[in-house]
Amino acid sequence: MSIISFEIEEVQKICENVIPNSKIIACNPSLVRIDIKQTRSRQLTTCIRFPEKYPEQSLLIELKSKTLCDKFLDGLTTLAEQKAKELQGKPQIINTLKFISQYLQENPLCIVLDEIIALRKLLSSETGDLKLKQKNSTISLTARGGNYYFKIKTEIPEEYPEKCVKWQNYESNLPAVLVRFLNGQGKEIARQCVEPPLAQPRNKKLEQFQPSPSLLKAMTFIIEATREFCTEVCPICNEYVLPRLAEDIVANEQDDSFVERVYCGHLFHQGCLKKYVNEPPFPPGGKTCPATKSHPRSDAKHLRVNNSSGSNSAPKSNTSIANKKTCGIRLAHDRWVVNVKVAESRWAQKQARERELEEVVDFLQ
């Protein structure tokens, strides 16, 4: 019996027993094809051919997969060919298949390799770093912007991408309002990748929802948002919203320098925002954000307010924003809301008190 016939017979007898989660698709002198399916995403097909001078020459190996990226398959093919070369002169198929199966098992993050590569392209030494832990199937991300950082440890589930990435613990030196935004919005982006929307738009055909990879989308949001926080300026005073040093952050919610984030996405100093909201003019629809452009991470993309001229610009509250295209989204905040009539009444009372004080001063003088 030739060594090729011997190996084919051996593969038929023991392959599915010694290679976990394997299935023989074809096994003959021209082609040996074995499927290895460890999880929904961690699966591949191994196609093996015998060279003319086998076993003095090593096996010809080709790996195919609908779930693993080409870069990973190319690298694993090279490693498998090296393993086969180590066995030249001996039977090679079973040991090579064992190596491929074990490598898949020991590198569960292979299912997100293409997303990891894309994330590393977004990062530099100044903007953050990634650390991989294959044993726990976790990815530690540290996103940076200036002197600020946001750090999480992300778990990649075995059912990925049907289930989204998750994280429980996080660490950051950003203000609490921004930490809540990063954490909450990042998880929401990941959730939307695997759960269908509650309602389909009326003008859109009903399509069957398909889960999509969530790692790259969620982490890209966190990286870009963290990087840009330190460059955002208050639309009222045009000063940086965050202090240059993280230790100078104001934690007192009553302080004028306390950082506020409104639904349109822009950041304000609390004192600037209160002054702007509580001073005239008071348009019927309520005041709109005076920032000179819309924010890329708005929570209220569909709340743009039209003024009397029919444009999307906010009312001109002072000369610094006059004649400029503005954000145009009504100012709103989950902690406090100012009604137009209430604001007008408060302003009138304030003006009356000031006039009374002036009259008293004039009388005493």
Helices and strands as residue ranges (DSSP letters): H 3-18, E 22-28, E 31-37, E 43-49, E 60-64, H 70-86, H 93-106, G 108-112, H 113-122, E 128-133, E 138-145, E 148-155, E 170-172, H 176-194, H 215-229, G 246-248, E 259-261, E 267-269, H 270-277, H 340-364
